[in-house]
Amino acid sequence: MVDTMALLPPFIRTTRARPTADRPAVHDEVLLDAPDARLAPVLVAAAHGAYAPAAVLLAETRAAAAWEDRDRYATRLAAFARSRSEWLDAWRAAAPHDPDALLVAAQLAVDRAWPSPARAELLRAVSPLITEAARGDDRDPVPWRVALDHARGSRAGHRYFEELWEAAVRRAPHHYGCHVAALRYLAASWHGSHRECFDFSDRAAQDAPPDSLVQALPVRAAFAYLTDGCGPEVPRERLDAAADRAVALSARFPAADPWPAEMRNLLAYVLIRLERRADASAQLRLIGPYATSFPWDRVSDDPLGLFLTLRDDVRAAPLPRPALHAPDGRGGHARRDGH
């Protein structure tokens, strides 16, 4: 990984603080992974040990079949529970068969197993919990997204993964989280086969509605290619087409909106790497204060510092090639164990 810390101004290096789920990092009115207006009070309540607001929020997403919201909220709540789980423990004790509590617990179990050298073995022990979460509401694709991540981490075979994938897309044909999980599985299974990942991403985006986050799937494939440093070269036109599709999707959302923030951060990274300075500058304006850890944490130990540095450089100076380009010209290696 390219060392970007040496490129950061001293005041960023000396005042940096690690963000937590209940205290996002803040700098120059930019917040890292700031929760939206619905999630923020839920995290505050959880910090005080109360689970009822989380239960209400996730029940609302399930009732409304708001699967993208549900996926995001469950993921953020599980991240919070990694360091402060009392509220989740109390919730599960009070309602052991609640599908919303089961979903957060399943996500948490996968998250906790992921960094371990014994990941595959630990994840196999999590299977019953994921199965129970999937049975909680047969319409819900989010437990199947957790199952897809679980299959990748436990090194499941292609046939089993395809069965999970078919079950997921039957419930929600254009669920972004499930598509991202499938793309990651493809990348991990056929390392360096970026054209296959692009083919999958392009087909999914072509089939998805214009305002679906699946439109951003090709730009995730572009990110993987630009940070991987291996495999056959992907034509520049294909990288630009992926970025253009994501630019069109970004234009459908208001500026400074937390909902598309991660997609816009990813797009800004890819545009910078493609040296499309004007387009990158436009996305950075649309991001506003909503910096996200991904993708910056895949190439730097200081995601907020890197975001701020690149934002300032894109606005005022030529593109900072040393921050993002390795000597081979393709780019530095992203962390492969990102989950």
C-alpha positions in Angstrom: 0.0 0.0 0.0 1.3 3.4 -0.9 2.3 5.5 2.2 0.1 8.6 2.0 0.8 9.8 5.5 4.0 11.5 4.4 2.0 13.6 2.0 -0.4 14.9 4.6 -0.1 18.4 6.2 1.3 18.2 9.7 -1.8 19.6 11.3 -3.8 16.7 9.9 -1.3 14.1 11.1 -1.0 15.5 14.6 -4.7 16.0 15.3 -6.1 12.9 13.7 -8.5 10.8 15.8 -9.8 7.4 15.0 -13.5 7.5 14.3 -16.0 5.3 16.1 -19.5 4.3 15.3 -20.9 6.7 17.8 -18.4 9.5 17.1 -17.6 10.1 13.5 -14.4 11.9 12.7 -14.8 15.6 12.0 -12.5 18.0 10.2 -13.2 21.3 8.5 -16.9 20.5 8.7 -16.4 17.2 7.0 -17.7 14.2 8.8 -16.5 10.6 8.2 -19.3 8.1 7.9 -21.8 10.5 9.4 -25.2 8.7 10.1 -28.3 10.0 8.5 -31.1 11.7 10.3 -32.9 8.4 11.0 -29.9 6.5 12.2 -28.2 9.1 14.3 -30.8 9.1 17.2 -30.8 5.3 17.2 -27.0 5.2 17.7 -27.3 7.7 20.5 -30.0 5.5 22.2 -27.8 2.4 21.7 -24.9 4.3 23.4 -27.2 4.6 26.4 -28.1 0.9 26.3 -31.6 1.3 24.7 -32.5 -1.0 21.8 -36.1 0.0 21.2 -35.2 2.8 18.7 -33.1 0.3 16.7 -36.0 -2.2 16.8 -38.4 0.4 15.5 -36.1 1.6 12.7 -35.4 -1.9 11.3 -39.0 -2.9 11.7 -40.0 0.1 9.6 -37.5 -0.8 6.9 -38.9 -4.3 6.8 -42.5 -3.2 6.7 -41.8 -0.8 3.8 -39.5 -3.3 2.0 -36.9 -0.6 2.0 -34.1 -3.1 1.6 -31.2 -0.7 0.8 -32.0 1.3 3.9 -32.3 -1.9 5.9 -29.0 -3.2 4.7 -27.2 0.0 5.6 -28.8 0.4 9.0 -28.1 -3.2 10.0 -24.5 -2.9 8.9 -24.0 0.3 10.9 -25.7 -1.1 13.9 -23.6 -4.2 13.8 -20.5 -2.0 13.5 -21.6 -0.1 16.6 -22.2 -3.4 18.5 -18.6 -4.6 17.9 -17.5 -2.3 20.7 -20.8 -1.7 22.6 -23.1 -4.7 22.4 -25.1 -4.3 25.6 -28.1 -3.0 23.8 -28.1 -5.8 21.3 -27.6 -8.4 24.0 -30.6 -7.0 25.8 -32.7 -6.9 22.6 -31.9 -10.6 21.8 -32.7 -11.6 25.4 -36.1 -9.8 25.3 -37.0 -11.0 21.7 -34.8 -14.0 20.7 -36.7 -14.6 17.5 -37.1 -11.0 16.4 -35.9 -11.0 12.7 -34.4 -7.5 13.1 -32.3 -8.5 16.1 -31.3 -11.7 14.4 -30.1 -9.8 11.3 -27.9 -7.4 13.3 -26.6 -10.4 15.3 -25.7 -12.3 12.1 -24.0 -9.3 10.6 -22.1 -8.8 13.9 -21.0 -12.4 14.0 -19.6 -12.2 10.5 -17.8 -8.9 11.2 -16.2 -10.3 14.3 -14.9 -13.4 12.6 -13.6 -11.6 9.5 -10.2 -10.3 10.8 -9.2 -13.6 12.3 -6.6 -15.9 10.7 -9.2 -18.7 11.5 -11.9 -16.8 9.6 -13.2 -19.7 7.6 -13.6 -22.0 10.6 -15.2 -19.3 12.7 -17.6 -18.4 9.9 -18.8 -21.9 9.6 -20.0 -21.7 13.2 -22.0 -18.7 12.3 -24.1 -20.5 9.6 -27.1 -21.4 11.9 -27.5 -17.8 13.0 -27.6 -16.6 9.4 -30.1 -19.3 8.5 -32.3 -18.2 11.4 -32.1 -14.6 10.3 -33.1 -15.5 6.7 -36.1 -17.4 8.0 -37.3 -14.3 9.9 -39.0 -12.7 6.9 -39.0 -14.6 3.6 -39.1 -11.3 1.6 -36.0 -9.9 3.1 -32.8 -10.1 0.9 -30.5 -8.6 3.5 -29.8 -11.9 5.4 -28.9 -13.4 2.0 -26.4 -10.6 1.4 -24.9 -11.6 4.8 -24.9 -15.2 3.6 -23.1 -14.2 0.4 -20.4 -12.4 2.4 -20.2 -15.4 4.7 -19.8 -17.8 1.7 -16.9 -15.7 0.4 -15.2 -15.6 3.8 -15.7 -19.4 4.4 -14.4 -20.2 0.9 -17.6 -21.8 -0.3 -17.7 -23.4 -3.7 -19.3 -21.8 -6.8 -22.3 -24.0 -6.8 -23.3 -23.2 -3.2 -22.7 -19.5 -3.9 -24.9 -19.6 -7.0 -27.7 -21.1 -4.9 -27.4 -18.3 -2.4 -27.3 -15.7 -5.2 -30.4 -17.1 -6.9 -32.3 -17.0 -3.6 -31.1 -13.4 -3.0 -32.1 -12.0 -6.4 -35.5 -13.8 -6.2 -36.3 -11.5 -3.3 -34.8 -8.3 -4.7 -33.5 -8.5 -8.3 -31.6 -5.2 -8.0 -30.5 -5.1 -4.4 -27.2 -3.3 -4.4 -25.7 -5.0 -1.3 -26.2 -8.5 -2.8 -24.6 -7.4 -6.1 -21.6 -6.0 -4.3 -21.3 -9.2 -2.4 -21.4 -11.2 -5.6 -18.8 -8.9 -7.2 -16.5 -9.4 -4.3 -16.9 -13.1 -4.5 -16.0 -13.1 -8.2 -13.0 -10.9 -7.5 -11.8 -13.2 -4.7 -12.5 -16.5 -6.6 -10.9 -15.4 -9.9 -8.2 -13.0 -8.8 -7.1 -10.8 -11.6 -10.1 -11.6 -13.9 -11.2 -8.1 -14.0 -13.0 -8.4 -17.3 -15.3 -11.0 -15.9 -16.1 -8.7 -13.0 -16.8 -5.9 -15.5 -19.0 -8.2 -17.5 -21.0 -9.1 -14.4 -21.3 -5.4 -13.3 -22.2 -4.1 -16.8 -25.0 -6.7 -17.2 -26.4 -5.9 -13.8 -26.3 -2.2 -14.4 -28.0 -2.5 -17.8 -30.9 -4.5 -16.2 -31.3 -2.1 -13.2 -33.6 1.0 -13.1 -31.8 4.3 -13.8 -31.9 5.4 -10.1 -30.7 2.1 -8.7 -27.4 2.0 -6.9 -26.6 -1.0 -9.1 -25.8 1.6 -11.7 -22.6 2.2 -9.6 -21.5 -1.5 -9.7 -19.2 -1.0 -12.8 -17.4 1.8 -11.0 -16.7 -0.7 -8.1 -15.2 -3.0 -10.7 -13.1 -0.1 -12.0 -11.9 0.6 -8.4 -10.9 -3.0 -8.0 -9.0 -3.0 -11.2 -7.2 0.3 -10.5 -6.1 -0.8 -7.0 -5.3 -4.5 -7.8 -2.2 -4.2 -9.9 -2.7 -7.6 -11.6 -4.5 -9.3 -14.5 -4.9 -8.3 -18.1 -5.3 -4.6 -18.9 -8.8 -3.3 -19.1 -9.4 -0.7 -21.9 -9.5 2.9 -20.9 -12.9 3.2 -22.6 -14.4 0.7 -20.3 -13.2 2.5 -17.2 -14.5 5.8 -18.5 -17.9 4.2 -19.3 -18.1 2.8 -15.8 -17.4 6.3 -14.4 -19.9 7.9 -16.8 -22.6 5.6 -15.6 -21.9 6.5 -12.0 -21.8 10.2 -12.8 -25.3 9.9 -14.4 -26.5 8.2 -11.2 -25.0 10.8 -8.9 -26.8 13.5 -10.8 -30.1 12.0 -9.8 -29.5 12.8 -6.1 -29.3 16.2 -4.3 -26.0 17.7 -3.3 -24.7 17.0 0.2 -27.0 14.0 0.6 -25.8 11.2 2.9 -27.6 8.5 0.9 -25.4 8.4 -2.2 -22.3 9.6 -0.2 -20.3 6.3 -0.4 -21.0 6.0 -4.1 -19.9 9.5 -4.7 -16.7 9.0 -2.7 -15.9 5.9 -4.7 -16.6 7.7 -7.9 -14.4 10.6 -6.9 -11.5 8.2 -6.3 -11.9 6.6 -9.7 -12.2 9.9 -11.5 -9.0 11.1 -9.8 -7.2 8.0 -10.8 -8.5 8.5 -14.4 -7.2 12.1 -14.2 -10.6 13.5 -15.0 -10.1 16.5 -12.7 -13.2 18.5 -13.6 -15.5 15.6 -13.1 -13.8 14.7 -9.8 -14.1 18.3 -8.6 -17.8 18.2 -9.4 -18.3 15.0 -7.4 -16.3 16.4 -4.4 -18.7 19.4 -4.4 -21.7 17.0 -4.4 -20.2 15.0 -1.6 -20.2 18.1 0.6 -19.4 17.2 4.3 -20.1 13.4 3.8 -16.8 11.7 3.5 -17.0 7.9 3.8 -14.3 5.5 4.9 -14.7 3.4 1.7 -12.8 3.7 -0.6 -10.2 5.8 1.1 -9.5 3.3 3.9 -8.5 0.7 1.2 -5.5 2.8 0.2 -4.7 4.7 3.4 -4.6 4.3 7.1 -6.0 7.9 7.4 -9.1 7.9 5.1 -10.3 11.3 6.2 -6.9 12.9 5.9 -6.5 11.4 2.4 -9.9 12.6 1.4 -9.2 16.2 2.6 -5.8 16.3 0.9 -7.1 15.1 -2.4 -10.1 17.4 -2.3 -7.9 20.4 -1.7 -5.4 19.3 -4.4 -8.2 18.7 -7.0 -9.6 22.1 -6.3 -6.3 24.0 -6.5 -3.5 22.1 -8.1 -2.6 19.3 -10.6 -3.6 15.8 -9.6 -1.4 14.3 -6.8 -0.2 11.2 -8.7 2.1 10.0 -6.0 -0.7 9.6 -3.5 -2.6 7.1 -5.6 -0.3 5.6 -8.2 2.3 2.9 -7.6 5.4 2.7 -9.8 3.8 0.2 -12.2 1.3 2.9 -13.2 -1.7 0.8 -12.3 -2.0 1.8 -8.7 -1.3 0.5 -5.2 -2.8 -2.7 -3.8 -6.1 -2.3 -2.0 -6.5 -4.3 1.2 -7.8 -7.7 0.1 -9.3 -8.5 3.5 -11.8 -5.6 3.4 -15.2 -6.7 4.4 
